[in-house]
Amino acid sequence: MISLKTPAQASHPGGRPCVYYPETQGRLAALSSLQDQTVLITGAGRGIGKRLALGFASAGASVGLLARSEAELDLARLEIEHAGGRALRIVADVRDYSQVAAAVESLQAEFGPVTVLVAAAGDQGPIGSFWETRPGEFAETIRTNLLGTMHACHAVLPEMRRRRSGKIIVLTGGGTAHPRPGFAAYAASKAALARFVETLAEEVRDDNIQVNCMSPGGSYTHMTDEILQAGDRAGDKELADAMLVRKTGGVPPDKQIRLALFLASERSNHISGKLIHVNDDWQRLEHANIHPEIFTVRRVQKI
């Protein structure tokens, strides 16, 4: 069942203020203005998805907040509205294509065609050795991370192709480009997403739609707590990394938002099918000729 709630409309002379991250307000505005853009963000109730939702609203976009938790979505919507932004709360499950398709229709009826999709909904899945993992838990992680993203892409593409314009940003994570022992389901789903994104990018290249993976780096979210609670099942390295992230907060929101805004802007129209990490020197890509093999997942033939 999809639950929709339309925000109260706020009017502010000279446009909507950008106060979500006051210390970086000017830099975000200078990087990208998304006035008159409609952005759908899955997994927008918490974690990095919520961070990006606040950032896109700060840049002037009308944001569709999609997640399963009504309470979390209400809080995210209120934060955006309090700053004068516009957001539509959509309670839906990305694992159910009919719910995602209905959500896209409702968002487009409220704010207009979806111009940017940010697929941030994700499940860390079972932690521990693969042979100790229940097959159903593994499959559920694939359903959320891979099929949930596929559902969102499939729902927004018809209108993007009709308008011959669109941006799709898919969040990846640890295990996308390298092994991640103890997190087989998560790693498998994220590696599959990287290949899905690269393939989809080729299919819609002539439709002027850019599709990219964004690796946001380690941030303190509920997944950090899951790793710490797993203890020895997560492994020494994962525990050490999680404890550091809990202590420092991990990658700052500003850094993640700036990359997402770049990938959603016209400045990245020549970039598609790539896997870009928040710590990459991505700023140079705006004016660079990009080698077809760079920022991709490949089999190494020579060393």
N, C-alpha and C positions, 0 to 999 in steps of 0.2 A: 504494500500500500504506500502510495506517495502522499506526503503531507506538504502542502505549500502554504507559505505565509508571505504576503507582500509587505515590504517595509513602508513606513510612513514616508512620504516624499518631503525632502528638506530643500529649501531654497536659500542659497547664499550668494550675495552679490559678488560678482567677479569669479564665480566658480566655486568648487568644493575645496575646503581646506585639506591639507595633507598633514595630519598630526599623529599618525600611527607610530612613526619612529622619528621624533622631532629632531634628533641629532643628525639625521641624514636626509631630512626633508628636501633641502635644496638640491642635493646631489641626485636623488631619485627623480625629482621633477625634471632636472636637466637631462637625465639619461633617456627618459621615454615618457611621452604623454599618450595616454590611452583614452582620451576623451572620445565619447561616442562609440567605444568598443564594448562588446559583451564577452565576458570571460567566464567559462564554466570551469570550476575547480572541484574535482572529486577528492574525497578525503579532507574536506575543508574544515572539519569540526575541531581538529587539534593538530599538534605537531607541525611539520613543515608545510602541510597543505594549508593550515590556518595562517601561518606566517606569510605565505605567498598570497593568500586571499587579501590580507590586510595591505600588503604591498601593492597589489594590482589596484585595489580600491583607492589607495593613496595616490596612484598615478592617474586617477580619473576614470577608471573603467567601472562599468556596471557588472557586478559579480554575482554569479550563481553559485551558491554554497551547497554542495551535495555531500551527504554523509548519512550514516545510519542513526546517529545519536541526535535526537531532537534538542536535548538540553545543551549539548556542545554547539550545535548550529545556532541556537538562540543567542548564546553568548557572543559568538563570532559576529553575528548579524548586528547585535547591539553595539559592539565596538566600532563597526564600520559606520553605522547610522549616527553614533555619537559624534563622530568626526565629520559628519555631513556627507558620507558616501551613500551609495545605493547598493543594496544586496537583496537577493531573493533566497530564502531558506527553502531547501528541498530535501526532505527526508526520503532517501531511497537507498537501495542496495545495489552496488555495481555488479553483483553476481547475477542479477536478474535483468536481462536485456529489456524486457517490457517496461520495467520501472525506469531504466535509464533513458529509453526512447521517449517515454511520457515526460520525463523531467526536462529533456531538451526542448520538446514542444512547448512546455509551459514557460520555460525561460525565454524562448524566442518570442512568445506571445507578449511577455511582459517587457522585455528590454530590446528585442530585435534579434537578428541572426547572430549565432555564436561565431565570433571571429577568432577566438583563442580558446583552446582546450588545454587545461593543465591536469594531467592524470596523476594524481598524488595519492590516491587510495591504495593502501598496502597493508599486508599482514606479514609479520615476521615469521609466523608459523612455528612448527616444533623446533626445539633446541636440544641438541644431543646427537649421538651417533645415528646414522641412517637406519641401521638394523634394529634400533630401539624405537623408531618412529612408527606410529600407526599409519597405514596407507591412507586412511581417510583424512588424517591431518595433513599429510603431504598434498593430497588432491585438493583439499580446501584452500591451501595456500596458492596453488596454481589457479584455482577458480577466481580468487580475489585479485591476485597480482597480474596475471596474464589475461585471463578471460574478462576480468572487470575492465581492464584497459582497452581490450578489443571492443567490448560493448560500447564504451564511451566514444571511441574513434568511429565506430560504425554508425553511431547515432548522429554525430555532427557532420560527417563527410558529405552527405547528399547536398546540404545547403552550401557548404564550402565549395563544393565542386560546381554547383550552379552559379555561384557568385565569382568563381575563379579566384578565390582568395581565402587564406586561412593559415593558422599556426597551431601546431600540436606539440606540446611539451610533455614528455613522459619521464617521470622520476624513476631513476634506478638507484642502486645502492651496493653495499658490499657483496661481492660474489659475482658481479656482472662481468668483470674482465679477468677474474682470477678465482682460484678455489677458495671456498670458505668452509672448512671443516666444522661440523656441528650445526650447520645451517643449510643443509642440502636443499630443502624445499625452497627456501628463500632465494638461494643462489641460482637454482635452476630456473625459477620464474623470472628473475631479473636478467639472466643471460638470454633467455628466450625473448624477453622484451627488446633487448638491444637488436637482435636479428629481425624481429617483427618491425621495429621502427625503421631500420635501414631498408627493408623490403618495401614497406608501405611508402616510404619517401620516394623511391623510384617509381612506384605506380602512380603517384599523384603529382609528380614533378611538372608535367605538362599542364596541370590544373592550377599552377602557381600556389601550391600548398606546401609549406615547409614542416617537416616532422623531425624532431630531434629528441635525444635522451639527455637529461640533465642529471648529473650526479651531485647531490647537494652537500656531500660531506657529512661527517658525524655531528649530530646535534642532540641536545638533551630532550628526549621525548619519552613516551611510554615504552618504546622499544628498548631504550637504555635500561629502564627499570626491569624489563623482562629478562635482559641478559644478566643483570646483577642477581636477580632472584633465582636464575637457573644455576648459579654457582659453578661447580666443577663441570657440569654438562656443557657449558659454553666454552670452556677451555681457558687457559691462562692468558693468552694474548687478548681474546675478546673481553675478558674480565678487566684486564688492565686498561684497555682502550675505553671501556664503558665507565670505569671509575674516573678516568681523566676527563671524559666528557661531562660527567656529573659534576665534577669539581669546577671546570672552566666554562661549562655551557656549550662548548663545541663551537662550530662555525657560526659567526654572528649572522643575525637575520638580514642585515643590510647586504652582506656579500651574496647570499642566496637570491635575494630579491633582485639585485642588479643583474645577475646573469639571466634570471627568468624574464625580466623586462627586456633585455637585449634580444633574447630568442623570440620574444613576442612582437618585436618591432620590425619596421621596414629595413632597419640597418642590418638585419640578418637574412634578408631575402635570398642571398646567394649561399646560405648554409642550410643543408638538409641531409638527413640520414646520419648524423654525427652523434657521438657519445662524448659530451663535454663535462668535465669535472669543474666544480666551483673554484678549485685551486689552479686550474689551467690558466695560461696567459691568453684568455679568450678575447680580451680587448683588441688584440692585434688582428683578430680575424675579420674585423669590420672592413678593413682595406686590404686584406691579403688574398692572394690566390691560394686556394686550399687544395692540397694534393688529395686525390680520391681516396687514398688509403689512410690518411691521418684521422685520428679520433674515431677509429672503428675497431671492431673486434675481429682479429684475423689469426689464421694459423701461421706461425713463424716458420719460414722455409729455410732460412739461413741465419746463423749466428757467428 
